[in-house]
Amino acid sequence: MADNIVLRFDRVSFEYGHKKPILEEVSFSVRTGSKVTLMGQNGAGKSSLFKLITGEMNPDQGRVSIDRGATVAIGRQTIPRDHLDFTVEEFFAEAFPEKRWDLPARIKDTLEIVNLVAPLDRKIREFSGGQQARLLLGFALIQNPDILLLDEPTNNLDAAGIAHLTQFLIDYDKTCIVISHDADFLNSFTHGVLYLDVFTHKIEQYTGDYYDVVEEIKSRIEKAERENVRLERTIQEKKDQANVFANKGGKLRAVAKRMRTLAEDLEENKMDVRREDKTLPDFEIPCADKVGPIVTIKTASVLKEGIAETKPVNLTLKRNTHLFVSGPNGIGKSTFLEALARGDAERVEITPGVKIGYYRQDFSSLDFDATVFDTLLSAMKEKNKELVYKLAAKFLIPAELIQNKVESLSEGQKGLLMFAKLYAEEPELLILDEPTNHINFRHLPVIAAALDAYRGTMIFVSHVPDFVAQIRIDEVLDLESL
């Protein structure tokens, strides 16, 4: 059974929109029961590849084949905005083409698997980001698919949630393909990697654990670069010889011609070295100097066993102070940050005139119908078209996307757009809710360094310990201990 091919791409080509190639004559196969990582730069098209597997999109050329009778389900990155007012039961009903009499029982069993207590009549928007991540996973699992596709399943999950999901996937006996930027999570259960190259639009297939594959990719690149250096020297020698013979004239001109032809042939033999994923350049978020207290947190609403309680905090933060807010999924961290960002008088007192920069975990502080250009222009002090393009490039948003709507960006690109916007806004109070979500792990040390160096007042939430460890923390507010 384990040797059967459950999924095959045969010379598949696909363009997203007009002249945005994602795949060019891609072929690969996945065996039944295998657990595979799908890697690639933000915007490479990983989520589009998943849509080709589910049949939501169709290839322009080639064929996507799934084993006869095999079913596919996907755990998406985010809950669609038009589903946020669904109840839990209505949300799970969307997983099936027709009404199921046993749906409540199946939901109950599925919620136990994802370790979530969720009344069937509760609306989706009332759940925290971490709880919504569990619901997204449950939506896929309730379908009992033969091929499980998971798109950034650890986003918003606390340590307990990630440990629970990891063990589930280790024990899972069906096929799983997962997109994630959490290296340790991937290494704990995957058997190989599909690497989608954003430049060549090809898929490279590797076997082995995640770290082995990363080393193999690095080794291949270094070997190709060494071979190209050797060829370059030989090519230059042939060109130099050709010039010498050509200058001597006579019959030696024919020798010179042969030398040039040989140099051209060698040029074609040079290996196409993959350009590695670009990493964000170093940046700092500027802010104006402010003297005295910036914000006083008076109270926090904490959710324990489904009951909200108001707890006293009485914490004053000055300029150049970093506050880390901790607590398990569902305790109310995002609700707390939201109350601070809107200046809820019961919860917080913010010094008048302080500019607030707010990074929401679901990017809902962005206008999805606005263009990338207008989003950045509105955040900039100097309204200059050329500076907009420079700012976008600094945060790895390509020029061809700048006139597109924010909605069209990948989740990772939306995250980079949020940082570009904060950079332009120069806030004195920075509020960050899970700023690592969807971001390529290559960029995380750069973002951590920027936040570590931030000289304003910062309040942030993150469930990624390695990321948090790189940031100076002056105060900790543990909502669970209030």
Secondary structure, DSSP 4 states (H G I P E B T S, - for coil): -TTSEEEEEEEEEEESSTT-EEEEEEEEEEETT-EEEEE--TTSSHHHHHHHHHTSS--SEEEEEE-TT--EEEE-SS--GGGTTSBHHHHHHTTSSS--TTHHHHHHHHHHHTT----TTSBGGGS-HHHHHHHHHHHHHTT--SEEEEESTTTT--HHHHHHHHHHHHH--SEEEEE-S-HHHHHTT--EEEEE-TTT--EEEEES-HHHHHHHHHHHHHHHHHHHHHHHHHHHHHHHHHHHHHHH-TTHHHHHHHHHHHHHHHHHHS--PPPPPP-PPP---------SEEEEEEEEEEEETTEEEEEEEEEEEETT-EEEEE--TTSSHHHHHHHHHTT-TTTEEE-TT--EEEE-TT-TTS-TTSBHHHHHHHH-SS--HHHHHHHHHHTT--GGGTTSBGGGS-HHHHHHHHHHHHHHH--SEEEEESTTTT--TTTHHHHHHHHHH--SEEEEE-S-HHHHTTS--SEEEEGGG-
